[in-house]
Amino acid sequence: MATYVLRRLILMIPTLIGITFLVFMIVALSPGGIGAALRHQGGSAEATSIAAQQAYLEDRYGLNDPAIVQYLRWLGRVSPVKFGQRDQIDPTGAVIRSPRKLEPPAFAGKWYAQGAVPTHPPPPLFEFDPMDGVDERASIYRRADNQYARARTAYIAARTELEEAIGRYARAQGVAEPMNRTTRRLQMSAVRGLEFDPNAEGARPVIEAGERAIEQYRNALEVRAELEGIFNAEPFRKVGLPIIPGIMSIGPPDFGFAFSTGRPVIEIIGSALPITLTLNLIAFPIIYIIAIPMGMLAATRQGTWIDITSGAFFVALWSIPVVWAGVLAVGYLANVNYLGWFPAAGLSSAEAGDYPFLPFQDADGVWQAGFLMDRFWHLVLPIACLVYTGFAVLSKQTRAAMLDNFNSDYVRTAKAKGLPERTIVFRHVFRNSLLPLITLFATIFPAMLSGSVIVESIFSINGMGKMVIDAINLRDRELLLANVLLIGATNMLALLLADIMYALADPRITYD
Amino acid sequence: MQNNFGVKDFVLYVLVFVALIMMGLSMWQDDRRFEQTRLAAEGTGELRTDVIQLSEAIDQQTRTLEEISRRLNTLNSSVNTLRQSGVSVSRAPAGTESPAIPGDDAGELVEEEAGLTEEDFVLAEDERDESWARPGYPVTWPTRYFILTNDPEDLPNFQRGGTITEIFEANTPKITPHTHNDVYNRRIVDDVVCEQLAGLNPETLRLEGWLADAWQYDPEGMWLRVRIDERARFSDGRPVTAEDVQWTFEDFILNPQIEAAATRSTLAAIESVNVIAPRVVEFRFSEPRFSNLSAPLRVSILPKHFYSRFTPAQLNSATGLLVGSGPYRLQSLDINNQWTPGNTLTFVRNERYWGRRPPADRLRFTFVSDNVARLTEYENGNGDIMRASPEQLADRARDPQFTSRHNPLYWTNMRSGYGFIAWNTGMRGNRQSPFHDRRVRLAMTHLLDRDRINRDFYEGIAEVATGPFPPTQSDQSIEPWPYDMDRARELLAEAGWIDRDGSGRLRNENGEPFVFEFTYSSGSTFAEQVFNYLRDQCAAVGIQCVPRITDWAIMSTITDQRDFDALTMAWSWSSPESDPYQIFHSDQIEGLGDNWIQWSNPKADAVIERARQTLDYDERLEVWREFHQIVHEEQPYTFLLNIPWIRFVNNRIHNVHPYQVGIDKREWFIP
């Protein structure tokens, strides 16, 4: 058994890598790409500044690298096993990495700056004053970091200008599409074979822009080396545990920041997950408590009016679309012009922050709901919408499984033994009917984490479902991947759990 | 078998479970209450130390003293005037000044004088000190933003107090200034908590001094010197200084480590920001642009002493770090327990506000994304103002029960926008689209009965658009092209599109049929209705119109690649002046600009360039109107409708006026 579980757990790793890789590639290859969705948020800005903004995003998130490199970089961050130099963590909790290497501008050393393309200088040896406390070290590092950010931005601006100049030159030379219209960068595959004629039209601006870009490049490299030197002097605590010093270490996974909001992914999921869990932890027991006894009742009274009406009623409920029911519930049950019994949106009233926990009497002696009741009051309609479609499947499953067992030999034996009907139903038949319910649970459990998009949108609840949909619409890669990882892992764990529970419930099943 | 699990056991377990949950919840609640008590005790959280409180108290005292001495001076001068002329010309309104004679109790004075009045923002000619300015250049002494168009305090039933709640239709992910660029973030930050150097007059849309009381703008457009009102204070009582302005620009917005790329891109022309004197700051620009005056003046100024204690990474991921000098402040602010998206946002009046006190005690913003639920929440009385859809407006405006309690408003203002059909006038791949011919584009416009589009698809509340400009910038004398099928046929025939084989389909001289693709985004009902109507109209004259429905995120790829024949979209205006450069100048075709219709018109280019170099507002307006005329003649877009703002406002709120800037909540009060 233990080997089996261990094998299953190890097999999860390649499966998860496969899932995230697929999702990553779908996002990377989808039309528009990540940059486009980000750009849309900005609304209308001047085209030149859009280019600058785009360059900034690309530089920050490395969106210009090949998709596979981007994926590996993401995997490296998320994986608990890390390679290479260990990251550091500053007092505010932010992870600090060694600055990435810069790439020289296109055609440097060939079209311009012949033989004078600067290379990355070795980082100077930097040592902190042993008297320096954490704050001094942090401020020295931050100053260098800021300087590098500014130098890099200046370089990227110069590089963008250079690439536009090259684009114009290439167009004059008859290249139809020298620029990639999505990434707004030079299409290297289109211009690689281009011969450069310093006397041709449009060549002069290329050389001039090139010289400027090289100048900025050199400056950026110098500032970067300085920063790297400071980083190597370890201003902050290192992250994780070393396994092979300098080569391999174990550290916490870093899910990064959501593109669309700049907030840490963990924080976003951390605020949505409890809400979805609350909803589902209330909704699922309700479904089980109603559906299973009704299924049992229907099975024991097979063919009577109870069986028929409960079946018909549950199937009727099951076939009402949630969108419609939700809107009707809001329109009639929540609108004061009609019934107005329940609140229409959100999870608590606007004033709930000032309420005490339990119901209380206000200054006029009127009873007020209090925080807890107010929260429950807000939960009634969303939970009703989550619950009503679930009865049919579960009660029918229970009914079918019970009927199956009613016709088996051991029930006949038990009846012949003279056991009371109650004992037969509860102790024998129901226990043996649990197997299909376990299977069902394994598929339902992951759904508890993924949330319901429809219910959450109708009732303005910021749960997981809404978050994932927003992430997909904005092509928010980091958020999406973290979600896929979370839900994928829960799914597999739930399946594993179901398999183990099978073995426990049915002694005939073994995995050895 | 003794392990019988009976009903009794089940009930027992359930009870234990519920008890555990209740215990957990009450512990959580206790934490919450403890937190509230702590915050209440500490004012704005851990950020305020005793020392700061002390210095604030001193500041407050100084201010009171300044106030008293200033009042005394005023009194003296009016007494003098009285002596000279025998007529009282007291400048402060009655009731606030008369008892303020020397020897009067200062404490009582403070209570009455919490907040300045309109009169305090009128500066007489001889009070104007120009020693801070560059000599030889004219100084602008603008009217002040505090002089309201419809002053509520003049109304008989005026009263302070109450809470105004606005229901937003989407969640803003952050309220930290400048780090996120959406309309809700900007509305909260710019209008409620932070102040800019200058604001826009709601009606005339001219710049008015807000934090700034005077500025000096280089006639060449290369520098701008601004003086800050000496009374201006942040909500923690510290004065607003030139250093704060410099820091906001150089170390916050223009700092590449801060994720303020969207705001940064509008300020690209700023070369440096220099402190000239404690209250005088000078911007230098790298090139003269017409927006050089308004762009820096309209940026929210942040307190350096607060924001500079955070690292860029902290600022980038902060959701609720918001402190400013504006009329309201966050009820509680704690870096470790910030506001997070999805929760109600409550702002309380900044009692230290240096300007005019707004009437309402609190402003509240809630978020309801679903259309039906939002209207329900609003009608249930949980909101005072909300944005409605045209259908909701049409439905509710007919309902007397609704209109007796609520005020349905709709109007076109500088923040609304226009819907249009864009014609690709250049090459799509290797194929020239039929719309490169002006006559064809004009014919398409004539084919559409835009009044009917307004009536049938927009409930008749929009206006037919004639050009790309907001009402303040456009040439109002231009009449929209009329709906005229015959004229359309004529124009098409002139352009060579004739029914050559009697099949009813238009063909050009090469015998190619007139077929085009119409692209629209799948989410928009309006676009779909426009498409259906256009297709019918086209079919009536023998043109085939094929739909192409795409996801909104893919729209930008399509436009970037110029891969369409015609598409429909909407642009929004965001300021009193829209710059057509990025959409209509031919420079923006070749690169990756927004002139994706590839419209090139040398005359239009020249006019745009001329306007961008014209620094005088009124002169520039004339040039914009010239451009409007050209666009109208050329029809690179078929302008459909100017889409109005629709707002429902509860009748309990008084003094609500729709303006060109949108609405001015500073005027609202609850009697």
Interface residues (C-beta under 8 A of the other chain):
Chain A: S30 P31 G32 G33 A36 A37 R39 H40 Q41 G42 G43 S44 A45 E46 A47 T48 S49 I50 A51 A52 Q53 Y56 L57 D90 T92 A94 A138 R142 D145 N146 A149 R150 R152 T153 E164 G167 R168 R171 M179 R181 T182 R184 F257 S260 T261 G262 R263 P264 E267 S271 V327 V330 G331 A334 N335 V336 N337 G340 P343 A344 A345 G346 S349 A350 G353 P356 F357 F371 L372 S457 I458 F459 S460 N462 K466 N473 L474 R475
Chain B: L25 S26 Q29 D30 R33 Q36 T165 N171 P173 K174 T179 H180 N181 D182 N255 P256 Q257 E259 A261 A262 R264 S265 T266 A268 T311 P312 A313 Q314 N316 S317 T319 T340 P341 G342 T344 T346 R364 T366 F367 V368 S369 D370 V372 A373 R374 T376 E377 E379 N380 G381 N382 Q401 D551 W552 A553 I554 M555 S556 T557 D560 Q561 W571 S572 S574 D579 Y581 Q582 Q588 E590 G591 L592 G593 D594
